[in-house]
Amino acid sequence: MKAFRVVGSYADTRRKQPFSIEVSAEDEEAVRERVLSTLGSKHRLKRWEIDIAEVTELTPDQITNQVVKYEVGA
C-alpha cells in the first residue's frame, strides 16, 4: 500500500469548504474513489459537489495520520 495526500474542496451551503486528507491505497484511482466515498457519506455530498485539486504520493516520513502510517507499515 502507498500513502497519498488529497487536497481539494467541496460545496458547502454558502461557500467552498477546503479539505486535505491522507489516505492509503494501491493507486491514485483507488484514492480518488475512497475520498469521494468518504466525504460523500460523512457530509451527505454528491460526487459532483467534491472537487479534488491534487493527489500527491507521500514518503513514510511525510505521513502525519497514525492510521495511514499503520496501514502503510511505516
N, C-alpha and C positions, 0 to 999 in steps of 0.2 A: 504494500500500500504506500501511497505517496500523500503528502500533506499539501494543501492549497489554501491560499487566502483569496476570498472572493469579495470584491468591492463593488458597490452599486447603490441603487436607491429604489424605493417603491412609493406608490401613490398613497399618500395619507389624505385625510379629509380636506385639508387646505393647502398642503404643500408636499414636496418630495421629501421623504424621510431617508437619509443616507444610512448605509449599513456596511459593516466589514465583518466577515465570518471566516473562521478557519474550519476546514473540512478535510477529512481523509477519504480518499477514493482511489480507484485504479487509474483513471484518466480524466481529462478535462470534461468530457461529455457526461460522465457519471457525477462529477462535481456539480455541473450546472443543473442536472436533474434533481440532485439531493437538495440543493439550495432552493430551487423553485418549489419543491415539495414541502420542505420545512417551513419556509416563510409563508407559503400559501396556507398551510394548516394552522400555524400559530397566529397569524394576523388576518385570516379569512380573506386572502387575496386571490385574485385570478392570476394566471401565469403572465398574461399580457400587462398586468399592473406592476410587475417586477422587472427592473432594468439592471442587468448585470453589465457593468462597465469594464471590469478587469478580473482575470483569473491568473494568479501567479503561483508557481510551484515554490514551496518553501524547503529550505535545508533544515536538518534536525535542530540546529541551534537557533533558528528563527521562529520556531513554534512556541507560542505562549499558552495555548489551550492545553490543559493537562490531559483531557480525554483524547484529543487528537494525538498528543505525544505518546500516549499509551497505545493507541491503535496502530500507529506507525512503528512503534517499537524503538523509539529514540530514548 
